[in-house]
């Protein structure tokens, strides 16, 4: 009877994990379809502007929708920078990102964590990695967010599949995306207004931001 219950739990975990994989597959197909239909930041800008007074709400909701398809969050930030004032787009983008990350985290946690837990029982290295991620969650997520060329969706999914606490994930993610948001906003504003100071500052800041995780990895390898 106990064996039957364990097998049933494993079957449920597998089904949920396959549902997660199916959602990811559909999201990728949808992303390819949208691009083939001429999806662009220009189209997105025109769509948001058509809502006029409710444009900020629509903008934030689109950020949330982007959690279902692999559209780079920076693309939404660029569009927002062309529509809203600097402080406004920062607030809207941060709010949209936090919702976006929370949804993906809990989706991965609910659908995939049980299966990963079972997998860890048969793979000691995966188990050790999971323990490390939980222990150094804030630092690791913060550094991954600094390295903004890594798709946000990957970080969100991996965090949800691990056993790290949501509190550590969301605090580190919120802090980690702020520099990237500022870079994207400054760069876009600079290009739109031909302000080369904004462009230079954003490029230099981007290089420094990308270098921080690399320097940490190099030092860690020397210690190990």
Residue pairs with C-beta under 8 A, 6 or more apart in sequence:
9 114
10 118
12 114
13 114
13 115
13 117
13 118
14 115
16 110
16 111
16 112
16 114
16 115
17 111
17 112
17 114
17 115
17 116
19 111
20 107
20 108
20 111
20 112
23 68
23 107
23 111
24 157
27 68
27 69
27 70
28 70
30 68
30 69
31 69
31 70
31 71
34 69
34 71
41 75
41 78
41 79
44 62
44 75
44 76
44 79
45 79
45 82
45 83
47 58
48 55
48 58
48 59
48 62
48 79
48 83
49 55
49 83
51 57
51 58
55 83
55 84
56 84
56 88
56 92
59 76
59 79
59 80
59 83
59 84
59 92
59 96
60 92
60 95
60 96
60 99
61 96
62 76
62 96
63 73
63 76
63 92
63 93
63 95
63 96
63 97
63 99
63 100
64 96
64 99
64 100
64 103
66 73
66 76
66 100
67 99
67 100
67 101
67 103
67 104
67 107
67 153
67 156
70 151
70 153
72 151
72 152
73 93
73 96
73 97
73 100
73 152
73 177
74 148
74 180
74 184
76 93
76 96
77 89
77 93
77 181
77 184
77 185
77 188
78 184
78 188
80 89
80 92
80 93
80 185
81 89
81 184
81 185
81 188
81 189
81 192
82 188
82 192
83 89
84 92
86 185
86 189
89 185
90 181
90 182
90 185
93 181
93 185
94 174
94 177
94 178
94 181
97 152
97 173
97 174
97 177
97 181
98 170
98 173
98 174
100 152
100 156
101 152
101 156
101 169
101 170
101 173
102 166
102 170
104 153
104 156
104 157
104 160
105 156
105 159
105 160
105 166
105 169
105 170
106 160
106 166
107 160
108 156
108 157
108 158
108 159
108 160
108 161
109 160
109 161
109 166
112 157
112 160
112 161
113 160
113 161
113 163
116 126
116 130
116 161
116 162
117 163
119 126
120 126
120 127
120 130
121 127
130 162
130 163
133 140
133 159
133 162
133 163
133 164
134 162
134 163
134 164
134 165
137 159
137 164
137 165
137 168
137 169
137 172
138 168
138 171
138 172
139 172
140 172
141 155
141 159
141 164
141 168
141 169
141 172
141 173
141 176
142 172
142 175
142 176
143 176
143 212
143 213
143 216
144 150
144 155
144 176
144 213
145 155
145 172
145 173
145 175
145 176
145 177
145 180
146 176
146 179
146 180
146 209
146 210
146 212
146 213
147 209
147 210
147 213
147 214
148 177
148 180
148 206
148 209
148 210
149 210
152 177
155 173
156 173
159 169
159 173
179 205
179 209
180 209
182 202
182 205
183 202
183 205
183 206
183 209
184 202
186 198
186 199
186 201
186 202
186 205
187 198
187 199
187 202
187 203
187 206
189 195
189 198
190 196
190 197
190 198
190 199
190 202
191 199
